[in-house]
């Protein structure tokens, strides 16, 4: 496997995140879209259920969920940024 495969995969994932964020930002402009955006892509990812540090004991399932939550937050943040500063049509 070539050495640049991780770089290519990272670039592809970034492009997918950006494409999703653009679609989500467009949906958020529809009636009720802002509430949907906040429900699906929350701004606050602090631990729930009174757990102060759910990662204190390393756990593969938690790591996967934490990565998922972080990715949702990143997509939501990018969508909100796009709503605040819409890209040019040729971007």
ROLUMDO-425644 format. One record per atom (N, C-alpha, C, O): chain; atom name; residue in one letter; z, x, y. Coordinates in Angstrom, 1 decimal. Example, Ala and Ser with C-alpha at 12.3 -4.5 7.8 and 13.67 -1.06 7.14 Angstrom:
PT / A / N / a / 7.8 / 13.2 / -5.7 $
PT / A / CA / a / 7.8 / 12.3 / -4.5 $
PT / A / C / a / 7.8 / 13.2 / -3.3 $
PT / A / O / a / 8.5 / 14.2 / -3.3 $
PT / A / N / s / 7.1 / 12.8 / -2.2 $
PT / A / CA / s / 7.1 / 13.7 / -1.1 $
PT / A / C / s / 7.9 / 12.9 / 0.0 $
PT / A / O / s / 8.0 / 13.4 / 1.1 $
END
This chain:
PT / A / N / x / 0.0 / 0.9 / -1.2 $
PT / A / CA / x / 0.0 / 0.0 / 0.0 $
PT / A / C / x / 0.0 / 0.9 / 1.2 $
PT / A / O / x / 0.8 / 1.8 / 1.3 $
PT / A / N / x / -0.9 / 0.6 / 2.2 $
PT / A / CA / x / -1.0 / 1.4 / 3.4 $
PT / A / C / x / 0.3 / 1.4 / 4.2 $
PT / A / O / x / 1.1 / 0.4 / 4.2 $
PT / A / N / x / 0.6 / 2.4 / 4.9 $
PT / A / CA / x / 1.9 / 2.5 / 5.7 $
PT / A / C / x / 1.9 / 1.5 / 6.8 $
PT / A / O / x / 3.0 / 1.1 / 7.3 $
PT / A / N / x / 0.8 / 1.0 / 7.3 $
PT / A / CA / x / 0.8 / 0.1 / 8.5 $
PT / A / C / x / 0.9 / -1.4 / 8.1 $
PT / A / O / x / 0.8 / -2.3 / 8.9 $
PT / A / N / x / 1.1 / -1.7 / 6.8 $
PT / A / CA / x / 1.2 / -3.1 / 6.3 $
PT / A / C / x / 2.4 / -3.8 / 7.0 $
PT / A / O / x / 2.2 / -4.9 / 7.5 $
PT / A / N / x / 3.6 / -3.2 / 7.1 $
PT / A / CA / x / 4.7 / -3.9 / 7.7 $
PT / A / C / x / 4.3 / -4.2 / 9.2 $
PT / A / O / x / 4.7 / -5.3 / 9.7 $
PT / A / N / x / 3.6 / -3.3 / 9.9 $
PT / A / CA / x / 3.3 / -3.6 / 11.3 $
PT / A / C / x / 2.3 / -4.7 / 11.4 $
PT / A / O / x / 2.4 / -5.6 / 12.3 $
PT / A / N / x / 1.3 / -4.7 / 10.5 $
PT / A / CA / x / 0.3 / -5.8 / 10.5 $
PT / A / C / x / 1.0 / -7.2 / 10.2 $
PT / A / O / x / 0.7 / -8.2 / 10.9 $
PT / A / N / x / 1.9 / -7.2 / 9.2 $
PT / A / CA / x / 2.6 / -8.4 / 8.9 $
PT / A / C / x / 3.5 / -8.9 / 10.1 $
PT / A / O / x / 3.5 / -10.1 / 10.4 $
PT / A / N / x / 4.2 / -7.9 / 10.7 $
PT / A / CA / x / 5.0 / -8.3 / 11.9 $
PT / A / C / x / 4.1 / -8.9 / 13.0 $
PT / A / O / x / 4.5 / -9.9 / 13.6 $
PT / A / N / x / 2.9 / -8.3 / 13.2 $
PT / A / CA / x / 2.0 / -8.8 / 14.2 $
PT / A / C / x / 1.5 / -10.2 / 13.9 $
PT / A / O / x / 1.4 / -11.1 / 14.7 $
PT / A / N / x / 1.3 / -10.4 / 12.6 $
PT / A / CA / x / 0.8 / -11.8 / 12.1 $
PT / A / C / x / 1.9 / -12.8 / 12.3 $
PT / A / O / x / 1.7 / -13.9 / 12.8 $
PT / A / N / x / 3.2 / -12.4 / 12.0 $
PT / A / CA / x / 4.3 / -13.3 / 12.1 $
PT / A / C / x / 4.5 / -13.7 / 13.6 $
PT / A / O / x / 4.8 / -14.8 / 14.0 $
PT / A / N / x / 4.4 / -12.7 / 14.5 $
PT / A / CA / x / 4.5 / -12.9 / 15.9 $
PT / A / C / x / 3.5 / -13.9 / 16.4 $
PT / A / O / x / 3.8 / -14.7 / 17.2 $
PT / A / N / x / 2.2 / -13.7 / 15.9 $
PT / A / CA / x / 1.2 / -14.6 / 16.3 $
PT / A / C / x / 1.4 / -16.0 / 15.9 $
PT / A / O / x / 1.2 / -17.0 / 16.6 $
PT / A / N / x / 2.0 / -16.2 / 14.7 $
PT / A / CA / x / 2.3 / -17.5 / 14.1 $
PT / A / C / x / 3.4 / -18.1 / 15.0 $
PT / A / O / x / 3.4 / -19.3 / 15.3 $
PT / A / N / x / 4.4 / -17.3 / 15.3 $
PT / A / CA / x / 5.5 / -17.8 / 16.1 $
PT / A / C / x / 5.0 / -18.3 / 17.5 $
PT / A / O / x / 5.3 / -19.4 / 18.0 $
PT / A / N / x / 4.1 / -17.5 / 18.1 $
PT / A / CA / x / 3.6 / -17.9 / 19.4 $
PT / A / C / x / 2.7 / -19.2 / 19.3 $
PT / A / O / x / 2.8 / -20.0 / 20.1 $
PT / A / N / x / 1.9 / -19.3 / 18.2 $
PT / A / CA / x / 1.1 / -20.5 / 18.1 $
PT / A / C / x / 2.0 / -21.7 / 17.9 $
PT / A / O / x / 1.7 / -22.7 / 18.5 $
PT / A / N / x / 3.0 / -21.6 / 17.1 $
PT / A / CA / x / 3.9 / -22.7 / 16.9 $
PT / A / C / x / 4.6 / -23.1 / 18.2 $
PT / A / O / x / 4.8 / -24.2 / 18.5 $
PT / A / N / x / 5.0 / -22.1 / 18.9 $
PT / A / CA / x / 5.7 / -22.3 / 20.2 $
PT / A / C / x / 4.8 / -23.1 / 21.1 $
PT / A / O / x / 5.2 / -24.0 / 21.9 $
PT / A / N / x / 3.5 / -22.7 / 21.2 $
PT / A / CA / x / 2.6 / -23.4 / 22.1 $
PT / A / C / x / 2.4 / -24.9 / 21.6 $
PT / A / O / x / 2.3 / -25.8 / 22.5 $
PT / A / N / x / 2.3 / -25.1 / 20.3 $
PT / A / CA / x / 2.2 / -26.5 / 19.8 $
PT / A / C / x / 3.5 / -27.3 / 20.2 $
PT / A / O / x / 3.4 / -28.4 / 20.6 $
PT / A / N / x / 4.6 / -26.7 / 19.9 $
PT / A / CA / x / 5.9 / -27.3 / 20.2 $
PT / A / C / x / 6.1 / -27.6 / 21.7 $
PT / A / O / x / 6.5 / -28.7 / 22.0 $
PT / A / N / x / 5.7 / -26.7 / 22.5 $
PT / A / CA / x / 5.8 / -26.9 / 24.0 $
PT / A / C / x / 4.9 / -28.1 / 24.4 $
PT / A / O / x / 5.3 / -28.9 / 25.2 $
PT / A / N / x / 3.7 / -28.2 / 23.8 $
PT / A / CA / x / 2.8 / -29.3 / 24.1 $
PT / A / C / x / 3.4 / -30.6 / 23.6 $
PT / A / O / x / 3.4 / -31.6 / 24.4 $
PT / A / N / x / 4.0 / -30.7 / 22.5 $
PT / A / CA / x / 4.7 / -31.9 / 22.0 $
PT / A / C / x / 5.9 / -32.2 / 22.9 $
PT / A / O / x / 6.1 / -33.4 / 23.1 $
PT / A / N / x / 6.6 / -31.2 / 23.4 $
PT / A / CA / x / 7.7 / -31.5 / 24.2 $
PT / A / C / x / 7.4 / -32.1 / 25.6 $
PT / A / O / x / 8.2 / -32.6 / 26.3 $
PT / A / N / x / 6.1 / -32.1 / 25.9 $
PT / A / CA / x / 5.6 / -32.7 / 27.2 $
PT / A / C / x / 5.5 / -34.2 / 27.0 $
PT / A / O / x / 5.4 / -34.9 / 28.0 $
PT / A / N / x / 5.5 / -34.7 / 25.8 $
PT / A / CA / x / 5.3 / -36.1 / 25.5 $
PT / A / C / x / 6.6 / -36.8 / 25.7 $
PT / A / O / x / 7.7 / -36.2 / 25.8 $
PT / A / N / x / 6.6 / -38.1 / 25.9 $
PT / A / CA / x / 7.8 / -38.9 / 26.1 $
PT / A / C / x / 8.8 / -38.7 / 24.9 $
PT / A / O / x / 8.4 / -38.8 / 23.8 $
PT / A / N / x / 10.0 / -38.3 / 25.3 $
PT / A / CA / x / 11.0 / -38.1 / 24.3 $
PT / A / C / x / 10.9 / -36.7 / 23.7 $
PT / A / O / x / 11.8 / -36.3 / 22.8 $
PT / A / N / x / 10.0 / -35.9 / 24.1 $
PT / A / CA / x / 9.8 / -34.6 / 23.5 $
PT / A / C / x / 10.9 / -33.6 / 23.8 $
PT / A / O / x / 11.2 / -32.7 / 23.0 $
PT / A / N / x / 11.4 / -33.7 / 25.0 $
PT / A / CA / x / 12.5 / -32.7 / 25.4 $
PT / A / C / x / 13.7 / -32.9 / 24.5 $
PT / A / O / x / 14.4 / -32.0 / 24.1 $
PT / A / N / x / 14.1 / -34.2 / 24.3 $
PT / A / CA / x / 15.2 / -34.5 / 23.4 $
PT / A / C / x / 14.9 / -34.0 / 22.0 $
PT / A / O / x / 15.8 / -33.4 / 21.3 $
PT / A / N / x / 13.7 / -34.2 / 21.5 $
PT / A / CA / x / 13.3 / -33.7 / 20.2 $
PT / A / C / x / 13.4 / -32.2 / 20.1 $
PT / A / O / x / 13.9 / -31.6 / 19.1 $
PT / A / N / x / 12.9 / -31.5 / 21.2 $
PT / A / CA / x / 13.0 / -30.1 / 21.2 $
PT / A / C / x / 14.4 / -29.6 / 21.1 $
PT / A / O / x / 14.7 / -28.7 / 20.3 $
PT / A / N / x / 15.3 / -30.2 / 21.8 $
PT / A / CA / x / 16.7 / -29.8 / 21.8 $
PT / A / C / x / 17.4 / -30.1 / 20.4 $
PT / A / O / x / 18.3 / -29.4 / 20.0 $
PT / A / N / x / 16.9 / -31.2 / 19.8 $
PT / A / CA / x / 17.5 / -31.6 / 18.5 $
PT / A / C / x / 17.0 / -30.6 / 17.4 $
PT / A / O / x / 17.8 / -30.2 / 16.5 $
PT / A / N / x / 15.8 / -30.3 / 17.4 $
PT / A / CA / x / 15.2 / -29.5 / 16.3 $
PT / A / C / x / 15.4 / -28.0 / 16.5 $
PT / A / O / x / 15.5 / -27.2 / 15.6 $
PT / A / N / x / 15.3 / -27.6 / 17.8 $
PT / A / CA / x / 15.5 / -26.2 / 18.1 $
PT / A / C / x / 16.6 / -26.0 / 19.1 $
PT / A / O / x / 16.5 / -25.8 / 20.3 $
PT / A / N / x / 17.9 / -26.1 / 18.6 $
PT / A / CA / x / 19.1 / -26.0 / 19.4 $
PT / A / C / x / 19.2 / -24.7 / 20.1 $
PT / A / O / x / 18.7 / -23.6 / 19.6 $
PT / A / N / x / 19.8 / -24.7 / 21.3 $
PT / A / CA / x / 20.0 / -23.5 / 22.1 $
PT / A / C / x / 21.2 / -22.7 / 21.5 $
PT / A / O / x / 21.2 / -21.4 / 21.6 $
PT / A / N / x / 22.2 / -23.4 / 21.0 $
PT / A / CA / x / 23.4 / -22.8 / 20.6 $
PT / A / C / x / 23.5 / -22.7 / 19.1 $
PT / A / O / x / 23.4 / -23.7 / 18.4 $
PT / A / N / x / 23.5 / -21.5 / 18.6 $
PT / A / CA / x / 23.6 / -21.3 / 17.1 $
PT / A / C / x / 25.0 / -20.8 / 16.7 $
PT / A / O / x / 25.1 / -20.1 / 15.7 $
PT / A / N / x / 26.0 / -21.2 / 17.4 $
PT / A / CA / x / 27.3 / -20.7 / 17.0 $
PT / A / C / x / 27.7 / -21.4 / 15.7 $
PT / A / O / x / 27.3 / -22.4 / 15.4 $
PT / A / N / x / 28.6 / -20.7 / 15.0 $
PT / A / CA / x / 29.0 / -21.3 / 13.7 $
PT / A / C / x / 29.6 / -22.7 / 13.8 $
PT / A / O / x / 30.2 / -23.0 / 14.7 $
PT / A / N / x / 29.3 / -23.5 / 12.8 $
PT / A / CA / x / 29.8 / -24.9 / 12.7 $
PT / A / C / x / 31.0 / -25.0 / 11.8 $
PT / A / O / x / 31.3 / -24.0 / 11.1 $
PT / A / N / x / 31.6 / -26.2 / 11.8 $
PT / A / CA / x / 32.7 / -26.5 / 10.8 $
PT / A / C / x / 33.9 / -25.6 / 11.0 $
PT / A / O / x / 34.6 / -25.3 / 10.1 $
PT / A / N / x / 34.1 / -25.1 / 12.2 $
PT / A / CA / x / 35.2 / -24.2 / 12.5 $
PT / A / C / x / 35.2 / -22.8 / 11.8 $
PT / A / O / x / 36.2 / -22.1 / 11.8 $
PT / A / N / x / 34.0 / -22.4 / 11.3 $
PT / A / CA / x / 33.9 / -21.1 / 10.7 $
PT / A / C / x / 33.8 / -20.1 / 11.9 $
PT / A / O / x / 32.8 / -20.2 / 12.7 $
PT / A / N / x / 34.7 / -19.2 / 11.9 $
PT / A / CA / x / 34.6 / -18.2 / 13.0 $
PT / A / C / x / 33.6 / -17.1 / 12.6 $
PT / A / O / x / 32.9 / -16.6 / 13.5 $
PT / A / N / x / 33.5 / -16.7 / 11.4 $
PT / A / CA / x / 32.6 / -15.6 / 11.0 $
PT / A / C / x / 32.1 / -15.9 / 9.6 $
PT / A / O / x / 32.6 / -15.4 / 8.6 $
PT / A / N / x / 31.1 / -16.8 / 9.5 $
PT / A / CA / x / 30.6 / -17.1 / 8.2 $
PT / A / C / x / 29.9 / -16.0 / 7.4 $
PT / A / O / x / 29.7 / -16.1 / 6.2 $
PT / A / N / x / 29.6 / -14.9 / 8.2 $
PT / A / CA / x / 29.0 / -13.7 / 7.5 $
PT / A / C / x / 30.0 / -12.7 / 7.2 $
PT / A / O / x / 29.6 / -11.5 / 6.8 $
PT / A / N / x / 31.3 / -13.0 / 7.3 $
PT / A / CA / x / 32.3 / -11.9 / 7.0 $
PT / A / C / x / 32.2 / -11.4 / 5.6 $
PT / A / O / x / 32.4 / -10.2 / 5.3 $
PT / A / N / x / 31.8 / -12.3 / 4.6 $
PT / A / CA / x / 31.6 / -11.9 / 3.3 $
PT / A / C / x / 30.1 / -12.0 / 3.1 $
PT / A / O / x / 29.5 / -13.1 / 3.1 $
PT / A / N / x / 29.4 / -10.8 / 2.9 $
PT / A / CA / x / 27.9 / -10.9 / 2.8 $
PT / A / C / x / 27.5 / -11.8 / 1.6 $
PT / A / O / x / 28.0 / -11.8 / 0.5 $
PT / A / N / x / 26.5 / -12.6 / 1.9 $
PT / A / CA / x / 26.0 / -13.6 / 1.0 $
PT / A / C / x / 24.5 / -13.8 / 1.2 $
PT / A / O / x / 24.1 / -14.0 / 2.4 $
PT / A / N / x / 23.7 / -13.7 / 0.2 $
PT / A / CA / x / 22.3 / -13.8 / 0.4 $
PT / A / C / x / 21.9 / -15.1 / 0.9 $
PT / A / O / x / 21.0 / -15.2 / 1.8 $
PT / A / N / x / 22.5 / -16.2 / 0.5 $
PT / A / CA / x / 22.1 / -17.5 / 1.0 $
PT / A / C / x / 22.4 / -17.7 / 2.5 $
PT / A / O / x / 21.6 / -18.2 / 3.2 $
PT / A / N / x / 23.6 / -17.1 / 2.9 $
PT / A / CA / x / 23.9 / -17.2 / 4.3 $
PT / A / C / x / 22.9 / -16.3 / 5.1 $
PT / A / O / x / 22.5 / -16.7 / 6.2 $
PT / A / N / x / 22.5 / -15.2 / 4.6 $
PT / A / CA / x / 21.6 / -14.3 / 5.3 $
PT / A / C / x / 20.3 / -15.0 / 5.5 $
PT / A / O / x / 19.7 / -14.9 / 6.6 $
PT / A / N / x / 19.8 / -15.8 / 4.5 $
PT / A / CA / x / 18.6 / -16.5 / 4.6 $
PT / A / C / x / 18.7 / -17.6 / 5.7 $
PT / A / O / x / 17.8 / -17.8 / 6.5 $
PT / A / N / x / 19.8 / -18.3 / 5.6 $
PT / A / CA / x / 20.0 / -19.4 / 6.6 $
PT / A / C / x / 20.2 / -18.9 / 8.0 $
PT / A / O / x / 19.7 / -19.5 / 8.9 $
PT / A / N / x / 20.8 / -17.7 / 8.1 $
PT / A / CA / x / 21.0 / -17.1 / 9.4 $
PT / A / C / x / 19.6 / -16.7 / 10.0 $
PT / A / O / x / 19.4 / -16.9 / 11.2 $
PT / A / N / x / 18.8 / -16.1 / 9.1 $
PT / A / CA / x / 17.5 / -15.7 / 9.6 $
PT / A / C / x / 16.6 / -16.9 / 10.0 $
PT / A / O / x / 15.9 / -16.9 / 10.9 $
PT / A / N / x / 16.8 / -18.0 / 9.2 $
PT / A / CA / x / 16.0 / -19.2 / 9.5 $
PT / A / C / x / 16.5 / -19.8 / 10.9 $
PT / A / O / x / 15.6 / -20.1 / 11.7 $
PT / A / N / x / 17.8 / -19.8 / 11.1 $
PT / A / CA / x / 18.3 / -20.3 / 12.3 $
PT / A / C / x / 17.9 / -19.5 / 13.5 $
PT / A / O / x / 17.6 / -20.0 / 14.6 $
PT / A / N / x / 17.9 / -18.2 / 13.3 $
PT / A / CA / x / 17.5 / -17.3 / 14.4 $
PT / A / C / x / 16.0 / -17.5 / 14.7 $
PT / A / O / x / 15.6 / -17.5 / 15.9 $
PT / A / N / x / 15.2 / -17.6 / 13.7 $
PT / A / CA / x / 13.8 / -17.9 / 13.9 $
PT / A / C / x / 13.5 / -19.2 / 14.7 $
PT / A / O / x / 12.7 / -19.2 / 15.6 $
PT / A / N / x / 14.2 / -20.2 / 14.3 $
PT / A / CA / x / 14.1 / -21.5 / 15.0 $
PT / A / C / x / 14.5 / -21.4 / 16.5 $
PT / A / O / x / 13.9 / -21.9 / 17.4 $
PT / A / N / x / 15.6 / -20.6 / 16.7 $
PT / A / CA / x / 16.0 / -20.4 / 18.1 $
PT / A / C / x / 15.0 / -19.6 / 18.9 $
PT / A / O / x / 14.7 / -19.9 / 20.0 $
PT / A / N / x / 14.4 / -18.6 / 18.2 $
PT / A / CA / x / 13.3 / -17.8 / 18.9 $
PT / A / C / x / 12.1 / -18.7 / 19.2 $
PT / A / O / x / 11.5 / -18.6 / 20.3 $
PT / A / N / x / 11.7 / -19.5 / 18.3 $
PT / A / CA / x / 10.6 / -20.5 / 18.5 $
PT / A / C / x / 10.9 / -21.4 / 19.7 $
PT / A / O / x / 10.1 / -21.7 / 20.6 $
PT / A / N / x / 12.1 / -22.0 / 19.6 $
PT / A / CA / x / 12.6 / -22.9 / 20.7 $
PT / A / C / x / 12.6 / -22.3 / 22.0 $
PT / A / O / x / 12.2 / -22.8 / 23.0 $
PT / A / N / x / 13.1 / -21.0 / 22.1 $
PT / A / CA / x / 13.2 / -20.3 / 23.3 $
PT / A / C / x / 11.8 / -20.0 / 23.9 $
PT / A / O / x / 11.5 / -20.2 / 25.1 $
PT / A / N / x / 10.9 / -19.6 / 23.0 $
PT / A / CA / x / 9.5 / -19.4 / 23.5 $
PT / A / C / x / 8.9 / -20.7 / 24.0 $
PT / A / O / x / 8.1 / -20.7 / 25.0 $
PT / A / N / x / 9.1 / -21.8 / 23.3 $
PT / A / CA / x / 8.5 / -23.0 / 23.7 $
PT / A / C / x / 9.1 / -23.4 / 25.0 $
PT / A / O / x / 8.3 / -23.9 / 25.9 $
PT / A / N / x / 10.4 / -23.3 / 25.2 $
PT / A / CA / x / 11.0 / -23.6 / 26.5 $
PT / A / C / x / 10.4 / -22.7 / 27.6 $
PT / A / O / x / 10.2 / -23.2 / 28.8 $
PT / A / N / x / 10.2 / -21.4 / 27.3 $
PT / A / CA / x / 9.6 / -20.5 / 28.3 $
PT / A / C / x / 8.2 / -21.0 / 28.7 $
PT / A / O / x / 7.8 / -20.9 / 29.8 $
PT / A / N / x / 7.4 / -21.4 / 27.7 $
PT / A / CA / x / 6.1 / -21.9 / 27.9 $
PT / A / C / x / 6.1 / -23.1 / 28.8 $
PT / A / O / x / 5.2 / -23.3 / 29.6 $
PT / A / N / x / 7.1 / -24.0 / 28.6 $
PT / A / CA / x / 7.2 / -25.2 / 29.4 $
PT / A / C / x / 7.5 / -24.8 / 30.9 $
PT / A / O / x / 7.0 / -25.4 / 31.8 $
PT / A / N / x / 8.3 / -23.8 / 31.1 $
PT / A / CA / x / 8.7 / -23.4 / 32.4 $
PT / A / C / x / 7.5 / -22.6 / 33.1 $
PT / A / O / x / 7.3 / -22.7 / 34.3 $
PT / A / N / x / 6.8 / -21.9 / 32.3 $
PT / A / CA / x / 5.7 / -21.0 / 32.8 $
PT / A / C / x / 4.4 / -21.2 / 31.9 $
PT / A / O / x / 4.2 / -20.4 / 31.1 $
PT / A / N / x / 3.7 / -22.3 / 32.1 $
PT / A / CA / x / 2.6 / -22.6 / 31.2 $
PT / A / C / x / 1.5 / -21.5 / 31.3 $
PT / A / O / x / 1.3 / -21.0 / 32.4 $
PT / A / N / x / 1.0 / -21.1 / 30.1 $
PT / A / CA / x / 0.0 / -20.1 / 30.1 $
PT / A / C / x / -1.4 / -20.6 / 30.7 $
PT / A / O / x / -1.6 / -21.8 / 30.8 $
PT / A / N / x / -2.2 / -19.7 / 31.1 $
PT / A / CA / x / -3.5 / -20.0 / 31.6 $
PT / A / C / x / -4.3 / -20.6 / 30.4 $
PT / A / O / x / -4.0 / -20.2 / 29.2 $
PT / A / N / x / -5.3 / -21.4 / 30.6 $
PT / A / CA / x / -6.0 / -22.0 / 29.5 $
PT / A / C / x / -6.8 / -21.0 / 28.7 $
PT / A / O / x / -7.0 / -21.2 / 27.5 $
PT / A / N / x / -7.1 / -19.8 / 29.2 $
PT / A / CA / x / -7.9 / -18.8 / 28.5 $
PT / A / C / x / -7.0 / -17.8 / 27.8 $
PT / A / O / x / -7.5 / -16.9 / 27.1 $
PT / A / N / x / -5.6 / -18.0 / 27.8 $
PT / A / CA / x / -4.7 / -17.1 / 27.1 $
PT / A / C / x / -4.8 / -17.4 / 25.6 $
PT / A / O / x / -4.1 / -16.7 / 24.8 $
END
